[in-house]
Amino acid sequence: MRAPLSWLAEYVDLVPGSSGADVLAALVRVGLEEEALHTGDITGAVVVGRVLDAVAEPQRNGKIIRWCQVDTGDGEPRGIVCGAPNVGAGDLVVVSLPGAVLPGGFAIAARRTYGHVSDGMICSAAELGMGEDHDGIIRLADLGLGDAAVGSDAIALLGLGGETIEVAVTPDRGYALSIRGLAREYSHATGSTFRDPAAPVLPDPTLDGIDGGGPVTGMAVSLADGEPLRGQPGCDRFVTRVVRGVRATGPSPQWMQRRLEQCGMRPRGLAVDVTNYVMLALGQPLHAYDLATVVAPLTVRRAAADELLVTLDGVRRTLHPEDLVITDAATAGGGRILGLAGVMGGAVGEVGETTTDVLVEAAHFDPVSVARTIRRHRIASEAGRRFERGVDPDLPATAAAMAVRLLVEFGGGVAGPITDEDERTPTPPIRLPRTLAADVVGVAYSDEEVITSLTAVGCRVEGVEGGDAPVGSDDDLVVRPPSWRPDLRAGIDLVEEVARLRGYDSIESVLATPPPGRGLTRAQRIRRNVGHALAERGYVEVLSYPFVAPETHDRFRLAADDPRRRAVRLANPLSQQQPQLRTSLLPPLLDLLRRNVSRGATDLALFEIGVVVRPEPDAEAAPCPPPGQRPSDAELAAIVAAVPPQPLRAAIVLSGNRDIPGWNTTARAADWSDAVDAVHSIATGLGVQLDISADDHAPWHPGRCARLTVNGLLLGHAGELHPSVLRDLELPPRTVAAEIDLDVLVAAAPLVREASPVSPHSAAKEDIAVVVAADVTAAAVATAIRVGGGDLVESVRLFDVYTGDPIPEAARSLAFTMRLRASDRTLTAAEIAAVRAGALDRAAADCGAVLRG
């Protein structure tokens, strides 16, 4: 919100000598946020001049310039070349002297042009930043400034040098989107006298609606919101005024145009400028209709499904049944739609060149209804900005009266009577415990300080000495908030006002003493260990959004009955393209991988630890308790019971080279074994025995997918992703991934891990090569060897896989290295032989292994 200091000073006494920076600092003290300070863009000498002579001189290019002699009050007249056709002898004009700099960095200097030395420039409105008129210079007499002194400062005369402050207004402070609201806040900060421009005024006999033909009939209005949204009517007050015989599209006064420009709005004609001016002054949006094109009565109702409206911006919009619209009775049925209530008017009823009779509308609309319409249709408007934050419901009649006075004063005509459909309900009072402010803020506010602060913001406090009759208990104050503060709904809101007005700087900073803790939980330590283990192996941790698109399940080739397809859908997602919560970490993680690959990264190893949401089948929906009251214990229990399971997962993805090539090394592409090895290292570090077997599980390649189990429970899967999945996701071929359930890993990890004794005796090494059927996994054989070898087996490692002659076609040879060690002795040859025999016997019994000859 922008506010020129000159305009602000009309409603509040500025501290003498205050600059724009001082005013902003004062507003910051009461909770507003400084956005910018705008100063005049004109520097140097810009003065009032009188044209003494203007000689037209045709040029060879067909253009006519005027060689002017101009008195600027500094002695001899100046010769100035001017191309404007409306300059003439005797005109009072604005002259920029050499050395001045106009908006846009346009520097003025004496220069030779058209055969003359032009000693300055006679300015147009566009050149001074006052409008878009490039075709003629400013004649001060046309602006009502014909008595200006020659040589006087034109910047001050035209109001071009004043400062304009700009503040950011939070959603709960809609009243501050007006000069009235900012002036009130400045008075809170400085104690200066505030003059409310919306204060009641005496009736104006010139606005009684009487003209030569008798009383002017008011516009009939019907509020017909049959099914209010959230139980709140879309419109509870609708005011109209009629002005006949007004110059609706004529120019507004120069001072009004300048103020609109300082506030960032472009002048468009008297009727539109007046409605914008009143909105900026009071915070009440208005709309002006061409009365000749509107047929009574006006009706405020909800739109029918798929009704169409062409708004003022020329866009054809399909309306939603929740949209609130304003219609007239020009056609049968629901009538013509004149606009989206509180957001934007329609093309029908727009003020145009032929408009002489104007209907002024000022209404109060439900903020939630307006906000939803704004977001539904993606419309940004100044009116919608204010209505969605809450507008003073007491303002419509006052704002309409101010607009009518301005239209009559500057556009002529006769004003009509007011039509005021008022269906407001009283605002309930707020009970405020006397100690609440001190308890919440930590400052011992007295009753007097609390009452004074609340009274200053416009509240009426009852139940106190000198106030109205007590309504609340002895321990409570009963507070009735002002009409312009719809954000004050509970005691805590009033406490915020007290703290704000008494000064945030008076609140001491007290560092809370944290209770003694017990450190990280076991689950938290294991989670950190998993992250450290992966980071130490070269993986980079990422955090992705937990939202996915429904078509992701199809791209992952999930079966129709796969539980991962059963996802929670958000009622209000950040993106309509991704409305579901993830049931697996892989979709968003692979999306991050694709994004990095598209930006030139080739060799990537990423991991993420986070929760997924896995709703149970046929789970009951959570109840929706009514607003404004605490849910019962039963409702809270039902809400908690409806929360779906959220297991903690870890996932990794690898693409490109796992080993980077160097001058003495060769590249090695990441493959399925790297994903399995990463999970195996995590399990080993936690003291968990991991079982690995082949599996067919989407989205992995059916021939390169490992099933990972712990104590018979599924831990996860690892391997190479399916080529068709990679193609649909636009990922490099042979990308590998793994995803595991950390909750299973935490449950399987021992509470206390005993340290293995370090044997001082040397280890024995024994190699075994066996022939097994092709469908027997190496992991099964290694497990059999380890079990058969007994406690002396320190490790078993596969180092060779061979197929071909002389191995049978449906078999393969697996070679393992066993490390054997005893803690108290060096193993003898007989002990080593016994371990080897036991290992072979167990491998033969469990896997059908035959010692390779």
NORGI-V202864 format. One record per residue. PSI is psi in degrees with one decimal (NA if undefined). NEAR is the number of other C-alpha atoms within 10 Angstrom. Layout:
BEGIN
PSI_NEAR, PSI_NEAR
END
This chain:
BEGIN
126.9_17, 145.4_22, 113.1_29, 138.5_23, -33.7_19, -36.3_14, -43.1_16, -37.7_22, -17.2_16, -25.2_16, -14.2_21, 146.2_22, 114.4_17, 144.8_23, 128.8_15, 134.0_6, 5.5_7, 136.7_11, 174.8_15, -37.8_21, -37.1_15, -40.4_13, -42.4_19, -42.2_21, -38.7_16, -40.4_19, -33.9_23, -34.7_16, -25.0_20, 20.4_20, -1.8_18, 160.8_19, 128.6_16, 130.9_18, -51.6_13, 164.3_16, 119.6_17, 125.4_16, 170.3_15, 139.8_16, 9.3_15, 130.0_21, 159.8_16, -169.1_15, 115.3_19, 113.1_28, 168.7_22, 131.0_25, 157.0_29, 126.5_24, 118.0_22, -32.6_16, 144.5_19, 104.7_21, 122.0_16, 134.7_15, 103.1_13, 143.6_11, 163.2_10, -25.4_7, 6.3_6, -8.8_7, 149.0_9, 120.1_16, 164.2_18, 124.0_20, 110.7_21, 143.4_24, 120.7_20, 129.5_27, 117.3_22, 13.1_25, 13.4_16, 31.3_9, -120.5_7, 143.4_10, 152.4_18, 140.4_21, 122.9_21, 131.1_24, 131.0_25, 133.0_23, -0.5_18, 137.9_18, -14.7_13, 11.7_12, 139.2_22, 164.0_19, 137.1_14, -10.2_13, 139.4_21, 124.2_27, 173.8_28, 126.4_29, 126.0_28, 120.1_28, 158.1_21, 134.3_18, -16.8_15, 152.3_19, 121.5_20, 168.7_20, 141.5_15, 8.2_11, 21.6_11, 105.6_11, 137.2_16, 133.7_18, 157.2_16, 125.8_15, 157.2_13, 128.5_11, 139.1_10, 35.9_12, 8.2_8, 161.0_12, 109.3_15, 115.3_20, 61.3_21, -166.8_23, 134.2_21, 126.0_28, 146.6_21, 172.1_22, -39.7_17, -38.3_16, -24.1_19, 2.7_22, 23.7_18, -2.0_19, -159.9_15, 15.1_13, 105.0_13, -8.2_13, -11.7_13, 156.4_17, 165.0_22, 126.7_25, 113.9_22, -27.9_20, -33.3_13, -21.3_11, 7.8_12, 21.0_11, 33.8_13, -9.6_13, 13.3_9, 144.7_17, 135.9_16, 133.2_18, -6.8_18, 164.3_17, 113.9_17, -24.5_23, -47.3_20, -37.6_12, -41.5_14, -0.2_18, 33.5_16, -6.1_19, -0.5_16, 159.2_19, 148.5_18, 124.3_22, 155.8_23, 127.5_18, 151.2_20, 130.2_15, 123.6_18, 159.9_13, -23.2_14, 3.0_14, 50.1_20, -29.3_23, -21.7_26, -0.8_24, 46.5_27, 155.7_23, -37.2_28, -47.8_27, -41.4_22, -36.9_23, -40.8_28, -41.2_26, -37.4_27, -36.7_27, -35.0_22, -38.9_22, -31.9_21, -12.3_16, 9.0_15, 158.8_16, 128.6_15, 132.6_19, 109.1_16, 116.3_15, -13.8_16, 8.4_16, 148.8_8, 141.2_8, 161.8_8, 149.4_5, 142.5_8, 112.9_9, -21.1_8, -8.5_13, 27.3_18, -4.1_15, 24.0_20, 122.9_15, -168.9_15, -25.8_7, 4.4_6, -168.7_8, 142.7_13, 126.8_19, 134.5_13, 160.3_17, 126.9_21, 139.5_15, 140.3_20, 126.6_16, 105.4_19, 49.7_14, 88.1_19, -36.4_10, 85.7_13, 142.8_17, 127.2_16, 22.9_10, -0.7_7, 130.0_15, 143.2_20, -30.2_30, 123.0_25, 0.4_19, 134.9_20, 116.8_24, 137.1_24, 150.3_27, 148.6_25, 136.4_26, 121.9_27, 145.7_23, 32.9_15, 147.4_22, 81.7_23, -36.5_30, 6.8_19, 169.1_14, 142.9_17, 163.1_23, 152.0_17, -40.2_16, -35.4_12, -42.5_17, -42.0_23, -40.5_22, -38.9_22, -43.2_21, -39.9_16, -28.4_23, 5.7_18, 19.2_12, 147.2_15, 129.3_17, 140.3_23, 2.0_15, 159.6_19, -51.4_23, -46.6_32, -41.0_18, -39.3_24, -44.4_29, -39.2_26, -39.5_25, -45.6_26, -39.3_22, -44.0_24, -36.1_23, -46.3_22, -23.4_25, 4.1_28, 109.6_31, 144.1_28, 163.7_24, 138.8_25, 130.2_24, 152.9_24, 107.9_22, -30.8_21, -21.3_14, 0.7_16, 133.3_21, 122.8_17, 151.4_16, 160.5_15, 140.4_23, 133.0_23, 118.4_24, 174.0_26, 147.8_23, 151.8_22, 155.4_16, 130.2_12, 16.8_11, 151.2_12, 147.8_15, 132.7_22, 112.6_18, 173.5_19, -24.0_15, 6.0_11, 7.6_10, 132.7_11, 120.2_12, 138.9_13, 122.4_14, 158.6_21, 150.2_17, -17.4_13, -11.5_20, 134.2_22, 128.7_28, 160.2_27, 126.8_23, 163.2_27, -171.6_23, 31.5_16, -25.9_16, 164.6_11, 171.1_8, -131.3_7, -0.4_14, 172.0_16, 143.0_23, 122.3_28, -19.1_25, 166.4_24, 118.8_25, 124.4_27, -0.7_33, -62.5_26, 141.4_21, 169.1_23, 173.9_22, -28.4_17, 132.5_19, 5.4_23, 140.5_20, 130.0_24, -170.0_13, -29.2_12, 2.2_11, 127.1_21, -25.1_19, 126.3_23, 136.4_30, 119.5_25, 126.7_24, 134.2_22, 121.7_28, 171.0_29, 118.6_25, 154.9_25, 125.0_22, -40.6_22, -42.1_17, -44.9_23, -43.4_27, -41.9_19, -38.6_14, -40.5_23, -46.3_21, -32.7_10, -39.2_13, 0.3_14, 52.9_9, 128.3_14, 117.4_12, 153.5_12, -37.9_17, -47.4_21, -36.8_23, -39.3_21, -44.2_27, -37.1_26, -16.1_23, -12.2_22, 120.4_27, 148.2_28, 115.4_20, -11.9_21, -7.8_17, -30.1_22, -46.8_24, -41.4_23, -43.9_20, -41.8_27, -39.4_26, -41.2_24, -42.0_18, -41.8_27, -42.6_26, -42.0_20, -39.3_19, -43.0_26, -40.3_19, -41.3_12, -7.0_18, -0.3_24, -168.5_16, -175.5_20, 136.0_24, 147.4_28, 174.8_24, 171.0_19, 141.9_21, 121.6_18, 97.0_19, 109.0_17, 110.1_15, 30.4_12, 151.2_13, 147.8_7, 143.2_7, 126.0_12, 147.9_10, 164.4_18, 129.6_21, 126.1_21, 108.5_21, 138.8_15, -26.7_18, -1.2_15, -43.9_16, -46.1_24, -38.8_16, -38.9_12, -46.0_12, -29.7_16, 12.0_14, 134.9_13, 74.7_11, 137.1_19, 164.6_13, -39.3_14, -42.0_10, -41.8_14, -47.1_24, -41.1_20, -42.7_16, -44.8_21, -36.7_22, -35.5_16, -35.0_18, 1.6_19, 2.2_15, 153.5_20, 118.8_17, 126.0_25, 162.3_21, 20.3_18, 162.7_17, 130.6_9, -4.0_8, -161.4_10, 175.3_12, 139.6_10, 137.7_15, -40.3_15, -173.4_17, 174.0_11, -27.2_11, -5.0_12, 146.1_19, 143.0_24, 118.3_24, 129.8_25, 111.3_20, 156.5_23, 161.1_17, -27.3_17, 4.9_21, 70.7_19, -11.4_19, -11.9_16, 99.6_21, -19.4_16, 169.3_13, -36.1_17, -30.7_15, -38.2_13, -36.2_25, -40.4_21, -39.0_16, -40.4_20, -47.7_24, -37.5_23, -46.2_18, -31.2_21, -15.0_20, 119.5_14, -27.4_15, -11.6_10, -3.7_10, 119.1_12, 145.4_10, 114.0_8, 121.7_7, 119.2_6, 143.9_6, 114.7_6, 145.5_6, 151.6_6, 134.3_6, 176.3_6, 15.7_6, -163.8_8, 147.3_10, 168.3_9, -42.5_11, -38.9_15, -39.0_12, -41.3_13, -40.7_20, -43.7_21, -38.2_14, -39.4_15, -46.1_21, -42.1_19, -41.1_14, -42.8_17, -40.4_22, -37.8_15, -23.0_10, 11.1_11, 8.4_13, 146.5_20, 126.6_15, 138.6_15, 161.0_12, 121.9_12, 163.3_15, 141.3_12, 28.1_20, 141.6_21, 160.7_22, 147.8_17, -33.8_18, -9.0_11, -37.3_17, -35.3_21, -39.9_13, -28.0_16, 2.5_20, 37.8_16, 142.4_16, 159.1_13, -32.5_11, 11.7_8, 128.7_11, -18.2_14, -15.8_16, -18.0_19, 96.0_20, 152.7_22, 129.6_16, 130.9_16, 139.7_14, -29.7_9, 72.5_8, 156.7_13, -33.6_10, 131.7_12, -18.8_11, -19.2_12, 73.8_19, -4.2_20, 150.8_21, 142.5_21, 141.6_27, -2.2_24, 150.1_24, -18.2_26, -42.7_21, -54.9_21, -30.8_20, -40.5_23, -30.0_22, -40.1_16, -39.1_17, -45.2_24, -40.8_18, -41.6_14, -38.0_14, -40.1_18, -17.5_12, 18.7_8, -6.4_8, 134.3_13, -39.0_14, 103.0_16, 143.1_19, 103.8_23, 152.2_21, 155.9_24, 142.1_23, 124.4_23, 176.9_17, 153.2_19, 161.9_21, 117.7_22, 84.6_21, 146.1_18, 150.7_14, 141.5_9, 29.3_6, 142.9_11, 142.8_13, 150.3_12, 141.5_15, 156.3_13, 94.8_10, 154.3_13, 148.3_8, 161.4_8, 4.1_6, 156.1_7, 132.4_10, 150.5_15, 167.4_10, -37.7_9, -40.2_9, -41.9_15, -41.8_15, -39.0_13, -36.4_16, -44.4_17, -40.7_11, -27.3_14, -10.1_16, 123.9_16, 157.0_18, 143.1_13, 76.0_13, 149.4_16, 127.7_17, 160.3_22, 139.1_24, 148.0_24, 151.3_26, 143.1_26, 141.4_26, 145.2_24, -147.4_22, 135.5_16, -36.8_17, 120.4_13, 134.0_12, 145.4_11, -173.3_8, -24.0_5, 12.5_5, 159.7_9, 156.8_10, 148.2_12, 120.8_12, 145.2_16, 138.3_22, -177.0_20, -30.6_22, -27.7_15, -39.4_20, -42.2_24, -41.7_21, -37.0_12, -43.8_17, -39.1_26, -38.5_17, -36.1_17, -47.8_20, -42.9_19, -41.3_12, -25.0_14, 1.6_18, 30.6_17, 133.6_18, 119.8_14, 130.0_19, 133.4_19, 133.5_20, 163.2_15, 152.3_19, 163.9_18, 101.4_14, 117.9_20, 143.3_18, 24.2_23, 159.7_27, 127.2_22, -24.9_16, -2.5_13, 43.3_19, 128.9_29, 134.8_26, 126.9_18, 123.4_24, 154.5_19, 118.2_19, 36.8_12, -5.6_9, 139.7_12, 123.0_15, -39.5_21, -164.0_20, 155.0_28, 151.0_32, -162.5_29, 136.2_28, 153.0_25, 136.7_23, -37.9_17, -33.7_15, -44.3_19, -37.5_22, -44.0_12, -33.0_12, -0.2_16, 47.2_16, 156.9_19, 149.8_16, 153.6_16, 22.3_20, 138.5_24, 157.3_29, 162.1_29, 146.7_28, 131.1_24, 158.2_23, 107.7_19, -25.4_23, -39.5_16, -40.9_19, -40.9_25, -42.1_19, -31.7_11, -22.0_17, 135.6_19, 144.6_12, -40.3_11, 125.6_7, 122.9_9, 135.3_8, 133.5_6, 133.4_7, 144.8_7, 118.5_8, 135.2_13, -3.7_12, 152.9_13, 154.9_13, 153.0_18, 145.0_18, 132.7_13, 127.0_15, 140.3_14, 130.0_16, 123.9_21, 156.9_20, 126.7_24, 166.1_25, 152.0_16, -24.3_14, 2.4_10, 128.6_17, 152.2_15, -33.8_21, -39.3_16, -40.5_16, -42.6_26, -39.8_22, -42.5_17, -41.0_22, -42.2_28, -43.0_22, -42.8_15, -30.5_20, -23.4_25, -163.7_15, -17.5_12, -10.9_19, 115.4_23, -38.1_15, 154.9_15, 127.6_19, 128.9_14, 128.5_17, -4.0_11, 140.1_11, 128.1_14, 136.7_13, 152.5_15, 179.8_11, 129.6_7, 18.3_8, 135.5_14, 157.2_14, -37.0_11, 23.5_11, 174.2_16, 159.5_19, 130.6_23, 127.8_23, 129.7_19, 148.4_21, 125.7_17, 133.1_26, 125.5_16, 137.7_24, 143.2_22, 148.9_18, -18.9_15, 2.4_9, 166.3_11, 131.2_16, 141.5_17, 167.2_10, -35.8_10, -40.4_9, -39.7_13, -43.4_19, -38.0_12, -40.6_14, -43.7_23, -43.9_21, -41.7_15, -38.8_19, -42.9_25, -40.5_24, -43.6_20, -37.5_20, -36.7_26, -41.5_19, -42.4_13, -33.0_14, -0.7_18, 26.8_16, 142.1_22, 131.1_17, 128.4_15, 131.7_13, NA_6
END
